[in-house]
Amino acid sequence: MYICATYNTTYKNNTTKEYKQLLKEITKTQFRRVSKFNIMAIYGALQCLKNKQYDNNLNIYTASEYGCITDMNKVLLQVNKKDEIVMPYDFLNINGNNVGFLISEALNTIGNNFYVTAEDVSFEKAFELAYFDISINKIDQALVGAVDESLDYIQDISNLVKNSDNKGIYDGTTWFHLSTKSDNALAKIDIVETFNNIEELNSFLDTLQYDHLSLNLFAQKALNSLKIDKHKIITQSEDFFGTYSAMYLHNLLNFEGKLLHLSLDEKNRVFLFHFIK
Amino acid sequence: MKNVYITGSSLICALGNNKSQSIQTAKKINNENYRDFFKDKHEGFSFFKIDQTFENQKEKFYTILQDTILQAVKDANLSKDEQKELQIFIGSTSMSISINEEQSDNFYNKKSTKMLEEVGYGNIGTFTENIIDSKYKATILQTACTSTANSIAYATDLIQANKIKRALIIGLELFNKSTYKGFQSLMLLSKNGIYKPFDQQSDGVILGESCSAVILDSVKKDDSSLEVLATNTSFDNYSITGSNPSGEATYNSMEKTLEKAKLEIKDLTCIKAHATGSENSNLSEAKAIDNLFKKYNQTTDVVILKPFLGHTLGACGTSETILLCEFIKEGFIPKTLNYQVGYENISFHPLLENKTVREVTILFQYIGFGGSNTTLILSNKG
């Protein structure tokens, strides 16, 4: 299995209008009354597959930790007013149920789509699901994305988001095109594995070779418990968004050789990704 | 490839606070007493509510979720160590938005300094993990009304591939203003309070609260355990809210699942239709079933469950599966409540009399906004 294309972008906190303007530059499809979250997802997905060949029955897996937070908040204000009507598209914009449909509309695909969330490892779960579906020959291609909005306008954010290490929370949209075909591939996906604790991971790492390594924030905190070569850790972007580890994985793919990414969650459960480039 | 069985389940819904209460209530409902049965459980005539009282939305959400999990684990008779091996999947369209609705109201009315109670829904997974001490990170899937059906399909694949031993799939959908007002603005809600899907006189959907769970395992619990014979998902990008009038994606999903299970229509005890009550969705699905029957020149009974539960949206994959299993344990499949006049050009009508059964093979069809179709075939004939 291979990674054939990737795309990542972060912005401090763009408005929906600004994303729509960016989207206009790459597609003629009109997206009216679509949330900021959905526009960010469509934009990243289209950029990832721009000028690339893809099957029209590829599955789409969209991961997010915070979801459609900006537009949900608008609706929360409306619903508590007695006679306020929630417009159909506002209702459809409050959660992740429809993001896959909109991306498939933009890409003209007919594969299945899923919205996945699992706190700090939402992207990892989505990638694992796509990898599994391809590995059991259910599908040949998948588009896996990580999309999260800035939470700048939400008060008391430090009590709601505990993993940001006080970094500013950005908008981020990161996408990977996975395929069974090696044509023009960026990297081979060698291993996708999960471990229930660091001890299990360390035993596995004993025999695993890698040239470059990236760690999510929980893995960085557990650095001294990990049996890794610290000199191989790459310097990561200072930007942060909910599913930032997708961006870390994207950045890792800029290096050559055997590449390892480790994501831990709050309970030190491990997601391991090993690529050959 | 390993076999996969339903070895435990739980159901909290407008019918009752556990499976036993729910099935006993369901057995008493008929066309004559339908409105009376639900009159105290209506929210504006279009929402069947769970009959429990709580101080606030947060207490309601997590108490019902915890009860559902504990009931399912007890039903499956799992030891503490076995519970740790449960991979958790949670499906819902609205998740815990009701908690944030209340918190937001308190914030803007200056009753609280917190703007939101939660950001994102991953904490629902962590809450569930902690109750059963699961070794695994919970996965939360949203694919509209197929959320839990897709979770069952995904967990089945993982068990069959020997990636996991067993799974806990939770479907939850509790009353929230966003969904209610959203369906209202889409003009999908029934006004007369009589839910009658697949009926020409249907005036729309009645939503329903439900929290339900199934446990899937590669080891059969007893002879009554239903086996998941096959699953399939298919997609139709026709419309974000409507179904393709051709019913093509639904047809394809049912046909493909039968093919995977190596079964014919005549082998099925019945098809449990999605049958939402909205005209567009009803017609599309009825056409799909009708075309399937015509193509193979075979028929089976068509069963509709939403009049009992309301449309439990993302949770219907578990809630309707469990309710039908409970009917089967009682020895029958229920006739269609409130059905009067079928559609023109559709040659079948849903089940009109209770059907006595013991061993069954059932095709469950689920359809979601955004074009998602999920089909499951379950059987206890093995």
Interface residues (C-beta under 8 A of the other chain):
Chain A: S64 E65 Y66 G67 I69 M72 N73 V75 L76 L77 Q78 V79 N80 E84 I85 V86 M87 P88 D90 F91 L92 I94 N95 G96 N97 N98 G100 F101 L102 S104 E105 N108 T109 I110 G111 N112 N113 F114 Y115 V116 T117 A118 E119 D120 V121 S122 K125 L129 F132 D133 I136 K138 L151 I154 Q155 D156 I157 N159 L160 V161 T194 N196 G242 D265 E266 K267 R269
Chain B: T93 S94 M95 I97 N100 E101 S104 D105 Y108 T113 K114 M115 L116 E118 V119 G120 Y121 G122 N123 G125 T126 E129 K135 Y136 K137 A138 T139 I140 L141 Q142 T143 A144 S147 N150 Y154 D157 L158 A161 K163 K177 S178 T179 K181 G182 F183 Q184 S185 L186 T233 S234 F235 D236 N237 I240 T241 G314 G368 F369 G370 G371 S372
